[in-house]
């Protein structure tokens, strides 16, 4: 019998049942997969969540005042308010399709500094749900995912230092995280966070966008944006970056968190200053301002990003928070989050998992 692989397309009832199973199962009810390894057979790294006492011994635990946090963010907003975005759009035929058009966008953020983005808008009658992808830590940002371009007005941001936004500042990875970190006013991430806010504002103000359906997906910078912009109604949280970062740095040698330790070995007298800077961008301090519904993709128990790791933020959000326990099976996790986002945005899930289908006998 001949078979071929086809993309999984469950019937609506089947899809709802599977979505409910994935969203409600926990590590206790799920079959635990084998330990993940790379091609060389090495076990992939999981960072164990630190105890608060460990961070205090390291001298990196610092609780900022609400006044200091507000002042940091209010100054960023004040600078953005007086700098026009001055958008420039150039169509990119390579990434445009029969169902969407993609543009390369340039915007002005604080500094002033010109940043960039890819923006894709579906063809047809809008307004469309909007999705801003919060980029990870690295020099290259890719265009929006194919399936997202079919359904959403979607944008991927190229913040200062990344490719296409690397003049006059070309970020060095590793190194960007600690560039100017001893003073919040000189820290490069002050500008990078402003870049994210500017990108959201541009996407929100597009005439093709339904402003009641704006979502973010990515690491916990998405929580910071949602806390500062009430236009965000949905967040799919993919991982921890700034939440309790001082604590993480104290117990790991994994990059990019190890950049903090590298910096402190070189500049030991800056320890308290670094702690103060990092405390200003912990999303915990924005949690009370978040009005969005948030999906937390939580990791294995005892690791950074597990359910307990997010408990203080999740408890603040109350019934606006949901959890998805990651399986470490890439497409399974991707499809589960995609299904949740599509449901929240009033769209259709686009699963990627492929299944075998019989197509006949050998002749």
C-alpha positions in Angstrom: 0.0 0.0 0.0 1.3 3.4 -1.0 1.1 6.2 1.6 1.9 9.9 1.6 2.2 12.5 4.3 -0.6 15.1 4.4 -1.1 18.0 6.8 -3.3 17.2 9.7 -6.7 18.8 9.3 -9.1 17.5 12.0 -12.8 18.0 11.8 -14.0 20.9 14.0 -15.3 18.6 16.8 -12.1 16.5 16.7 -10.1 19.7 16.7 -11.9 21.1 19.7 -11.4 17.8 21.6 -7.7 17.7 20.9 -7.3 21.3 21.8 -9.0 20.7 25.1 -6.8 17.7 25.8 -3.6 19.6 25.1 -4.6 22.7 27.0 -5.8 20.8 30.2 -3.2 18.0 30.5 -0.4 18.4 33.0 3.0 16.8 33.5 1.3 14.3 35.8 -1.2 13.1 33.2 1.1 13.2 30.2 3.4 10.5 29.0 6.8 11.9 29.6 9.1 11.9 26.5 12.7 10.7 26.5 15.4 13.2 27.5 16.1 15.5 24.7 19.6 15.2 23.0 21.3 16.8 20.1 22.8 15.1 17.1 26.0 14.4 19.2 24.0 12.7 21.9 24.5 15.5 24.4 21.6 16.2 26.8 20.0 19.6 26.0 20.3 22.2 28.8 17.6 22.9 31.2 18.3 25.8 33.7 17.1 24.9 37.2 15.1 27.5 38.9 17.0 29.3 41.6 15.9 29.7 45.2 15.6 33.3 46.3 18.3 32.7 48.9 20.8 31.8 46.2 20.3 35.1 44.4 20.6 37.0 47.7 23.9 35.4 48.5 25.1 36.4 45.0 24.2 40.0 45.8 21.9 40.4 42.8 18.5 40.5 44.4 17.0 44.0 44.3 13.4 45.2 44.6 13.0 48.6 42.9 10.5 51.2 44.1 7.4 51.7 42.1 8.5 55.3 41.5 11.8 54.1 39.9 10.0 51.7 37.6 7.4 54.2 36.6 10.1 56.9 36.0 12.1 54.5 33.7 9.1 53.7 31.5 7.5 57.1 31.6 10.6 58.7 30.3 10.7 56.2 27.4 7.1 57.0 26.5 7.7 60.7 26.8 10.6 60.5 24.3 8.5 58.3 21.9 5.7 60.9 22.1 7.8 63.7 20.6 9.5 61.6 17.9 7.4 60.9 14.7 7.6 57.3 13.5 8.1 58.6 9.9 7.3 55.2 8.4 8.7 54.1 5.0 7.3 51.0 3.3 8.8 49.0 0.5 7.1 45.9 -0.9 9.1 42.7 -0.8 8.0 40.5 -3.7 10.0 37.6 -2.4 7.9 37.3 0.7 4.6 38.4 -0.9 2.2 35.6 -2.0 -1.2 35.1 -3.7 -2.8 35.7 -0.3 -0.8 38.4 1.3 1.6 41.3 0.6 4.8 41.8 2.7 6.6 45.1 3.2 9.9 46.1 4.6 9.2 48.9 7.1 11.4 51.5 8.5 10.5 53.5 11.6 12.1 56.0 13.9 12.4 55.2 17.6 14.0 57.1 20.4 17.5 58.3 19.9 16.4 59.1 17.2 17.2 55.7 15.6 15.9 54.0 12.5 14.6 50.5 13.1 13.0 48.0 10.7 10.3 45.4 10.5 8.6 43.0 8.1 4.9 43.7 7.8 2.5 41.3 6.1 -1.2 42.1 5.4 -3.6 39.5 4.0 -5.5 40.2 0.8 -9.2 40.8 1.1 -11.5 42.8 3.3 -10.2 43.7 6.7 -9.8 44.7 9.4 -7.7 41.7 10.4 -6.5 40.5 13.7 -2.9 41.7 14.4 0.1 39.8 15.6 3.4 41.3 16.7 6.2 38.7 17.0 8.6 39.7 19.7 12.0 38.6 18.4 14.4 36.5 20.4 17.9 37.3 21.4 20.0 37.3 18.2 21.2 39.3 15.2 18.8 38.0 12.5 15.0 38.4 12.4 13.1 36.4 9.9 9.9 37.4 8.0 6.5 36.4 9.5 5.6 32.7 9.4 3.8 31.5 6.3 0.7 30.4 8.2 0.5 33.7 10.1 0.6 35.7 6.8 -2.6 33.8 5.7 -4.6 35.0 8.7 -3.2 38.1 10.4 -1.8 41.5 9.9 1.5 40.3 11.2 4.8 42.0 11.9 8.3 40.9 13.0 10.4 43.6 14.5 14.1 44.3 13.8 15.2 46.3 16.8 18.4 48.4 17.0 21.5 46.3 16.6 20.0 43.5 14.6 20.4 43.0 10.8 18.7 45.7 8.8 18.7 48.0 11.9 22.4 47.8 12.5 23.5 51.4 11.6 25.0 53.1 13.4 24.8 50.5 16.1 25.8 46.9 15.1 24.9 44.6 18.0 27.4 42.0 19.1 25.8 38.8 20.2 26.8 37.9 23.0 27.3 41.4 24.4 24.1 43.3 23.6 22.4 42.4 26.9 25.1 44.1 29.0 25.9 47.1 26.7 25.7 50.1 29.0 23.9 48.1 31.7 25.5 49.9 34.7 23.2 52.9 34.1 19.5 52.5 32.9 19.9 55.7 30.8 22.8 54.3 28.8 21.7 50.7 28.6 21.1 49.7 25.0 18.0 47.8 26.1 16.3 51.0 27.0 16.3 51.8 23.3 15.4 48.3 22.3 12.3 48.3 24.6 11.3 51.6 23.0 11.7 50.0 19.6 9.2 47.3 20.6 6.7 49.9 21.8 7.1 51.9 18.6 6.6 48.8 16.5 3.4 48.0 18.3 2.1 51.5 17.8 2.8 51.4 14.1 1.0 48.0 13.7 -2.0 49.2 15.9 -2.5 52.3 13.8 -2.6 50.5 10.4 -6.0 50.8 8.8 -6.1 47.1 8.1 -5.9 46.2 11.8 -8.8 45.3 14.1 -7.7 47.2 17.2 -9.8 44.9 19.4 -7.8 41.9 18.4 -4.1 42.6 18.9 -1.8 39.8 20.0 1.9 39.4 20.9 3.9 36.2 20.8 7.4 35.7 22.2 9.4 36.0 25.4 8.5 38.1 28.4 9.2 41.3 26.7 5.7 40.8 25.4 4.5 41.2 29.0 6.3 44.4 29.3 4.7 45.8 26.1 1.3 44.6 27.2 1.8 46.3 30.6 2.6 49.6 28.9 0.0 49.4 26.1 -3.6 48.5 26.9 -4.3 48.0 23.2 -2.8 44.5 23.6 -5.6 42.0 24.2 -3.8 38.7 23.9 -0.3 37.4 24.7 1.2 34.0 24.0 4.2 33.8 26.3 7.0 31.6 24.9 9.7 32.0 27.5 11.5 33.8 30.3 14.0 36.5 29.6 13.8 39.5 32.0 11.7 37.9 34.8 14.0 37.3 37.8 17.0 37.6 35.5 19.4 38.5 38.3 18.5 35.3 40.0 18.9 33.2 36.8 22.4 34.7 36.2 23.5 33.8 39.7 23.0 30.0 39.1 23.8 29.4 35.4 26.5 29.6 32.8 24.1 29.5 29.9 24.1 32.3 27.4 22.7 34.9 27.1 22.3 35.0 30.9 26.0 34.3 31.4 26.7 37.7 29.8 25.7 39.2 33.2 28.3 37.1 35.0 30.9 37.9 32.3 30.3 41.6 32.8 30.5 41.4 36.6 33.8 39.5 36.5 35.2 42.4 34.5 33.4 45.1 36.4 32.8 43.7 39.9 32.1 47.2 41.4 29.0 47.5 39.2 27.2 44.6 40.8 24.6 46.7 42.6 24.1 49.0 39.6 23.4 46.0 37.3 20.9 44.7 39.8 19.1 48.0 39.9 19.0 48.2 36.1 17.6 44.7 35.6 15.0 45.2 38.3 13.4 48.0 36.3 12.5 45.6 33.5 11.1 42.6 35.4 7.6 42.1 33.9 6.3 41.4 37.5 6.2 45.2 38.0 3.9 45.6 34.9 1.6 42.7 35.8 -1.1 44.9 37.4 -1.3 47.0 34.2 -1.8 44.0 31.9 -5.4 43.7 30.6 -4.6 41.0 28.0 -5.4 37.4 28.3 -2.1 35.5 28.6 -1.1 32.0 27.8 2.0 30.8 29.8 3.9 28.0 28.1 5.3 26.5 31.2 8.3 24.1 31.3 9.4 21.2 33.4 8.9 21.4 37.2 11.9 22.9 38.9 13.2 24.6 35.8 13.3 28.3 34.9 9.9 28.9 33.2 7.9 26.2 35.1 4.5 27.0 36.6 6.0 28.1 40.0 8.4 30.5 38.2 5.5 32.5 36.8 3.2 32.2 39.8 3.5 35.8 41.0 2.6 37.2 37.6 0.0 34.6 36.9 -1.7 35.2 40.3 -1.8 38.9 39.6 -3.6 38.3 36.2 -6.1 36.0 37.8 -8.6 34.4 35.4 -6.9 36.2 32.4 -4.0 33.7 32.7 -3.9 30.2 31.2 -1.2 27.6 31.2 0.1 25.2 28.5 2.6 22.6 29.7 5.2 22.1 27.0 5.8 18.6 25.7 9.2 19.4 24.1 7.8 18.0 20.9 8.3 21.0 18.7 5.3 20.8 16.3 3.0 19.6 19.0 3.8 22.6 21.1 3.7 24.9 18.1 0.3 23.7 17.0 -1.2 23.9 20.6 -0.1 27.6 20.9 -1.3 28.3 17.3 -4.7 26.8 18.1 -5.0 28.9 21.2 -4.0 32.1 19.4 -6.4 31.4 16.5 -9.2 30.8 18.9 -8.5 34.0 20.8 -8.2 36.1 17.6 -11.3 34.6 16.0 -9.3 32.9 13.3 -8.7 29.3 12.1 -5.9 27.1 13.4 -3.2 26.1 11.0 -1.6 22.9 12.3 1.7 21.7 10.9 1.7 18.1 12.1 1.6 15.7 9.2 -0.1 12.3 9.2 0.1 9.3 6.8 -2.7 8.8 4.2 -3.2 5.7 2.1 -3.3 6.6 -1.6 -3.5 3.1 -3.2 -1.6 0.0 -4.0 1.7 -0.6 -5.7 1.2 -1.2 -9.4 
